[in-house]
Amino acid sequence: MARPLVVSLVLILGLVACAFGGIWWMQRSLASNIESLGDPFAGLEGRPSAGGSVDADEGGAADAMNVLVLGTDSRISAGDPSQWESGAQRTDTVMLVHVPSDRRSVVVMSIPRDSWVDVPGHGQAKINAAFSYGGPSLTIATVEQLTGVLIDHFVVTDFESFKTITDALGGVRVSLKEDLVVGNDLVPAGNQQLLTGEQALSFVRDRASLPRGDFDRMQRQQAWVRAIVAKMRNDGTMGNPLTAQRFLDTVTRSVAADDGLDAAVVNDLRGLATDVGSNDILFMTVPTLGTARSADGQSIVELDRPALGELMESVRSDTVMDYVMSEPGQFDTLPAVVD
């Protein structure tokens, strides 16, 4: 009877040793999957301060983190300057993601791609023109000038990557107000319908049929992200080392990021994936005054500058979640079911 017990203990100790060794290996492996954008912050001048976040060196929690996320046509051209062609890269999605210092929630703020802003060195233009004109560095400079918020990391992904991530989870569940037709497949309207990656991609690419056009399209993008988080949590993806490794491997292969997003940051965000559920993520669109026309006739989105300024002050002071929740109805937040 003693021999099986000894063998079992040896096996358990071996698995524990492998697990602790695997944590280090997995962090390094995941970080190496991310396509490098180099250092897009180098040379940027007049940047905002970090604001009121808690400094880890002074004890307590880690710093709050602000990540600028772009959804674009191509990550490859963003990561390889030799392939860059001015005007060839379009940015369909601009999201400012705030991770509070307590790491208990996340705030995702969509900035309409047609927002009329000042692009340093280029004058007034749509915010997505910054990426086309000058890539990650000019986009960071444009958003920091607009918001007064310090950007810590810059990430570029694409909708094809979200399709891959969705399929890695076995699909996601989204409530549909209308039937969704993709090729020869029909997903009927209803609550929590299971969508494949291709079906979810079709769901977020639609714009013409939506009452508010791009504003509703942004909420569909947010709903897709929320559905991915919910599926990951409900399936216990991060609780199983094997499924966690496969899922995180898919995610990290789907993005390009600045070199500062290293193994330590990946580990920090891995903790978020474990501890933060879809109900802990606030999705919203920054305050706007609606659509208008620029002097040269372009269809643009006018930002509500006073309201935007107050919102960004709450980001700088790391109180944005409380601020938005204290003003019900003032902000365009993601509803339970989107159009």
Steps between C-alpha positions, in 0.01 A plus 500: 500500500793731569643482147192644318485782758868585449461492121192728522685750718795503260268559206320785680830664597621462142185663362530788746864552403405497131217743565724754672762463229227529238379835635835660419520324165142593407552868578810513281334295227186714491696824496711374209184428299408869487609673180734787587425862416830613647483807723234736359541726805860590417536864404151605609515836674273686741328185621246502788601389847384167640231672707376381838560126471668317787872445454604141570836626630320691774319193625157361426354426163658522159461807282184555304557411136370664182515297180415645158353225281451535125312270268639535151535327165852376557721435801791398280553840341474660842780279634730526200591862419645393166147406388344826616313695236357835599124500456475123449405400854147561624398489865145376551516479880656728761466395864658649811515226764549606862610238754465646853777459753290256707471267196136424588338642189567631150353799314493484119433835330435500126600813310306532171736459207357814335560721805624840379823575684832674465763263362844642593674628190197442277230729633135404541407150380312186596675320784557188289710711262775514765582133451494541124725807511757385752426161653506417871709798616279764339187320621630500858592869474155582361309313772719632781453856375124449473450335838787618719537133601838325499498190280702214651467243223391487138335196343387436142272215401249424226157346469642184343692449824178532701350232277787267585467574872125431484551166330768408755226530764256289301288805412343773713144584600341828390135610525362588157210738438479391135582182309865477395570352156858407415542316171261206507466508879223674691524578871150590621435800722501413867686521826851359535531352152826311436706665225808367326789734428378560144146574618624737772719677242196553276305626802751778576572598140141593425431872513248593232207329672570652843292797624804697624752378245854499636384567857303173503785326319737601782260350751493177300879492519478553875234228528732257321781570745256461790381168357858372472566585865170341610568179305851479640368543855200269465710220353773538762756546224758665724451247781637214291872528418457329163204707378654816645823440311319433170273803538776742603723366223227588248446845651868594512552386141213729396648833605792732439618717789775730623813334636409611852217248507736234628467178701432689825213695343361185337499335843321803647233485231474123541389566857228727364382224272468276804339742744292746295169386351287661230294679768818667625570657160333830417463564127413849382539752219664833584261799509409643159268764356409274208593518133575814299687621192852636496582819313616292205182290496607183682254311719645526850417442866515800730627421848338657806821662621385611850350158580803326349729712715317403820503133401873505432566677829340200670729273298805697613387479864421128465135553597335454160285200594348680799458819299309337216283289731412811704356668189239249373367586158766761427729266308445272201574170676458153356146364562415136566383456139631711212333592169 
